[in-house]
Amino acid sequence: MKLKITAALLLATLGAQAQKIDVAKSIKSAELQTDILVKNVDSARKIKPNLVSPRTVEKGQLKMVISRDWTSGFFPAQLWYYYEFSKDKKWLELAKKYTEDIKKEQFNKGTHDLGFMIFCPFGNGLRLTGDTAYKSVIIQAAKSLSTRFTPSTGVIRSWDHNGDKWKYPVIIDNMMNLELLFEATKFTGDSSFYKIAISHADHTIKNHYRPDFSSWHVVDYDVQTGNVIKKTTAQGYANESSWARGQAWGLYGYTMSYRYTKKPAYLAQADAIANYILTNKTTPSDGVPYWDYNDPKIPNVSRDASAAAITASALYELAKYSKNAKRYKAAADKILYSLSTAYTSKIGDNYGFVLEHSTGHLPANSEIDVPINYADYYYIEALLRYKGKFNF
């Protein structure tokens, strides 16, 4: 369903730079929604206890996922952010509860998404409580993730499925999972994690990015030679198009990588990706992109609020490092204002998810114009970062 141009959206577009974002009000509204979501989650789990986290709403129904789903960590991580902001013990206990449900995934060697699944909840839990048990989980998860690295390719393998399509696929999303490795080196002094992260980031700059600093989604490698076999897409409009969330993952990933390494190349890459995003002519004036920058049906296609939330959060951090700080802060403010005024669910709607109008996997006709848990997580993170609170 196409996003309707409402009065709130027009206000967001016209007044974003002039209006200040009421973070307390926005988070309070999100908490009220999440109270509803928690009740719905608990009800669903009474029927199917193995379902640990809410992911989205599709066809009017709440979709829950098991712990090994790549999105399982966002819901408990979001609860940790509520606790950080409010210091309400209710959120602390809920965050602990739902974080514990994903603990076994620290041993999962079949996914590249352990940064999302483990570091988002356990990293925030460690940061906010100092509980060293969380540190042990993070270190083990980093060991598991490291087994997916192959020296011949220099990158971490993303998927094990669809062997008929690709041999050693690496997706741009994988940049987000490097934080787990960087932290593991900080915790242990073992530089092998750090070296893997650096190798992956360097090869991704070389092979994933076009001259205009847009990114391919999937790069397939020959594991014997390390050469690139092909560059394609799975979730974007076309192989040569720019899938919006993929561009956001890259922006966030290189900004975060610069934080850990202070390598000028990563800051330059983040700056270049930001410029691509902020100057793209297909982006609407409210700053919330369509699901793919190159879909020829624009504007009659779905938006992706998740891409916007990830971008806003990344821009707030990038503003701390870049000479373009003023530009990035203004752009992030506009996006965040739009999300907080025109993309939030009414209290009680969408089973308790916060943001509306995200797009998960349009080519598969999956999660189109729906609420999604990672959109909510990065939205709350962006609100905290607007207030100067950074999760590092």
N, C-alpha and C positions, 0 to 999 in steps of 0.2 A: 504494500500500500504506500502510495506516495505521501510524503509528509505534507500536511496542509499548511499553507501560509497563514498563520494565526496572528492576532494582534500582539501576542507575547513574542512571537518570532520576529515581527517587524520591530518591536521595541528592542529586542536583543541585537538586531542588525544595526539599527540606527543609534542606539545608545550605549553599546557595549563599552566603548572607550571612555565615555563620560560617567557611566554608572560603576559604582563599587559593588563588588560581590559580597553579599551577606553570608559569610561562611557559616556562622553559628546557625542561622536560619536554615541554610541549605543542608547542613549535616543533621540538624534536628529533624527536618522533614525526611531525610534519608533514614534516620534511625526509626522513625515511626513506620516507614515502609518495611524496614527490615524486621521490626517486631512482628509484623504480619507474615513475612517470609519465614521466620523461625517457626512460627506455629504451623505453617503449611508444610515445612520440611519435617517437623516432628511427626505430623500426621502421616505423611508419606512413608516415613521410616518405620512406623508401626506396622505397615503392610509389607514393606520390603526393607528390612534392616541393613542390607548390603549397600543400599543407595545412601551416599554420605553427603552429597552437596547438590544444591540447586544450580542448574545450568542456564535454563531459558524457559520461555513459554512458547510452545508451538501448537497450532491448531486449537488454541484455547486451553491447553493443558500444561500443567507444570511438568517440566522435564528434569528429573534427578539423574545423577551419575554415580557410578562406583568410584572407588578411590583411584583406580589406575587411569581414569579419564584425564586428559591433559588439563582440563579446567577445574579439577577437584579442589585445588588449593586457594582459589580466589575468594570463595565465600568466607572461610575462616580468616583469611588475611584481611578482608574488609572489616570483620569484627574486631580484629586487633586495632585497626585505625580508629574505630569508634571509641575503644577504650583509651587510646592515646589522647584523643581529643577531649573526652568527657571525664575520664578517670572513674567512670561508673563501673563498679565491680560486676554488675550484671553482664557487661560486654566482656570483661576479663574471663569470667567463668564460661561463657558461651564460646569465646575464642579458643580457650583451652580444650573444651569438649570437642569441637569440630576439627581442630588441628590434630588431636590425637588419632582421629579416625583415618588419617592419611599416612600415619607414621610408617606403616609397613612398606610404603613405596620407596623408601630410602634404598631398598635392595633391588629395585626394578631396573634391570639393565636393558629392557626392551623399548625404552623411550628416550628421546632427547629432551623431553619437557620437564625434567626434574627441577629445573630452576623455578618454573611456574608452580609446580605441584608441591615442592618441598620448601624452596627458599622464601617464597612469598609469605606463607604462614609461619614457618619455623624461624625464619630470619627476623620477622617482626616480633614473634614471641620472645626470641632471645634478646632482642634489642630492648624490649619493654619490661622484661621480667628478670633478665640475667640468669635464667634457668639453664645450667650447663647441659642438661639432657637434650635440649634443643640443638646445642652445638654439635653434639655427637651425631645426631640425625643428619645434620647438614654435611658433616664430613663424610659420612658413609654414602650419602646421596652423590657427593662429588666423586667419590671413588666409582660408584656405579656409572655415572655419566661418562667418566673418563674411559671406560671400556668401549665406548662407541667411537673413540678417536682412532684413526688409522694414519700412521706417519706418512705413508705414500701419498695420501690425498692432502694431508695437512688440515683436515676439517673433521668435525663430529658428524657422524651419519644421523640423519633425521628419522627416516622411516625404514621399516623392514618389510612393509607390505607392497603389493603391486610390482613384483619383480619383472613382470612382462613390460612394464612402462619405463622402469629405470633400474640401474644397477646399484648406485650409491648416491641417493638423493640427499641434497642439503637445501633446506628452506631458509629464507631470510629470517623467519621467526626465531631460528636457533640462536641468533645474536642475544636474545633476551636471557638465555640460560647460562651465559658466561659468568654472570654475577655469582652464581653458586660456586664456580671454580675459583674466581678471584678471592672470595671469602674463605674458601677452604685453605688456600695458601696462607692467608692472614692468620687463621686459627692454628695451623699445623707447622708452618715454616717450610712445608714441602713445596718446592717451586714447580713440580711437575704439573700441578693443576693450572698454575699461572701460565706456564709455557704452552699448554694446550689451548687455553683461552686466546693467547696472543696469536698463535698460529691460525686458529679459526678466524679471528677477526681480520688478520692480514689477507688470508686467502679469499675471504668474503669481499673485501674491498676490490681485490683483483678480478674476481670472477662474477660477482653478482651485480655490479653496478655498470650502468651505461654512461656515455659521455655527459648526459644531462643530469646525472646522479639520481635517476630513478632506478629502481631495482627489479630484476627478475625475481620471480617467486621461488622457482626450483632450479637448482643447478645439479646436473647428474655427472658424477665422476667415474672414471675408470680406476678401479682400486689397484690395478697392477701398475699402471703408468702414472697415475695421479692427474692425467689430462682430463679436461672437461669434454664430456660426450655431447651434451646438449643443454640448452637453457629453455625452460618451459614454465608453465603455470599449472596449478591445481585449483586454486580458488579465485583467480583473477578472470577478467573477461577474455583475454587472449595471451599468447606467449609473450608478445611484445608490449602488452599494456602494463599500466602501473596500478596494481591492486592497492587500494588506499591503506588498508591495515598493514600491508607489507612495508609501505613507506614509513609508517609510524613505528613499526618494530625496529627498522633500521636506525631511525633517528634516536630512539630511546637507547638502543643497544650501543651505538657508538658514543653517545653522551656518557653513558654509564662506564664504558670501557676507558674513556679518557679520565674519568674520576679515579679509577684504580691505577692507571699506568702513567698518566700525564704525557702520553705520546702525542706530539703535535699532529701526526697524521690522523689520529682519531678525532681530534677537535676539528680539524679541517674537513673531515668527512661528515661530521655532524652538522657543521655550518652549511656545507654544500647540500646535504639532504634537506635541511630546514629551508634553504632558499628555494629548492625545487617545490616543496610543499606549499610554501607561503606565496609563491608567484604563479602557482598553477591557475590557469584561466578558467578551469571548469569548477573550481571551488566556489560555492555560493558565498554571498556576502556575510553570512553569519559564521563562516569559518568551519562549518561541519561538512565534510566532503561527501560526495557520492561514493558508493562502494568501490568503484574503480574509476580512475581519472579519465580513462579512455573509452568508456562505454558509449557507443554512438547514440544511445537512446536518452542520454542526459538532456533535459532534466526529468524525464519520466521514468526514473529508476530510483531505487532505495538509497537512502543515506547510510552512513556508518558512524553512529555516535561513538562506538568503541574506538575507531581510528582517531576521532577528534579528542577523546579523553586521553588516550595514550600520547598523542601529540602535545596536548596542553601540558601534561605532567612533564614530558621530556623537555619542552621549551623552558619551563621554569628552572629546571636544573641547568640546561645549556646556558641560560642567561647568567649563571654564576661564573661561567668560565670564558665566555666569548666577548669580543669587543662589540658584538651586536646585541648586547643585553637589553637595551631599551626596546628594540624592535621585537625581540622574542617575548619579552614580558607583555608588551601591548597585544601581540598576537595571541598569546596564551590567555590573557584576560578576556579578550573578545570571545574566544572559543568557550571558555569556562562560563562566561556570562550567558552565552547562548544555551549551553547545556543546562544550566541551573534555572533558566527561566522558560525555556520552550521545549525541552526534551525530557523532562521529568514526569514520571507517572503521577496521576492523581492518587492520593492516599487511599489504599484499598484495591487499586487496580493492579493487574499483572502479577497477582499472587504475592506482591511485596517487593518486586524488583524496582530499582530506582530509576534507571534511564530507559527511555524508549528509543526506537528507530536505529537499531544496530543491524548489521548484516554479517552473518557467519560464513555461509558457503553458498553463494548464489548459483554457481554452475550446477551444484548438486540439488538445487531447489530446497535448500536446508537453511533454517534460521534467517529468514528474510524479513526485515522490518520488525524486529522483535527485541525484547530486553535480553541482555546476555550478562552473565556474572562478571566477566572481565571488564566490560564497560563500566559497571558499577565500581569495581575495585579501583581502576585508574581514575575514575571521576572523583572518588573520595580522596585518593592520593593527591590529585591536582588541587583540590580544595585546601588540603593541609599545606601543600607547597606554596600556594598563594599566600598563606599566612606565615610563610617562612619556616615551616616545619618540614624537615627533610629526613627521609628514612635511611640515613647513613651518617 
